[in-house]
């Protein structure tokens, strides 16, 4: 995404990475949440990194 373009996002996250010693984690996750009145969900298989992403975003883990 071109960083010079204005977006209608309330929240933007770009290239979030969290790696563990075991080598598992999340790599280069980017997304945004728009200003529209939308319900947003995060879904995926077990072990896909949903909890790791949320804990990283809320600073329970450091990136």
PEDADA-V178198 format. One line per field, one symbol per residue. phi: phi as a letter, one per 40 degrees, with the letter a starting at -180 (. if undefined). burial: 1 if it has 9 or more other ideal C-beta (glycine too) atoms within 8 Angstrom, else 0. A space follows every 10 residues. Layout:
phi->???
burial->???
This chain:
phi->.cccccbccc bbbbfcbbbb dcgcibbfcb aabccccbcb bbbicdgchc ccccccccgc bcc
burial->0000000010 0010011100 0000110011 0111000000 0000000011 0111110000 000
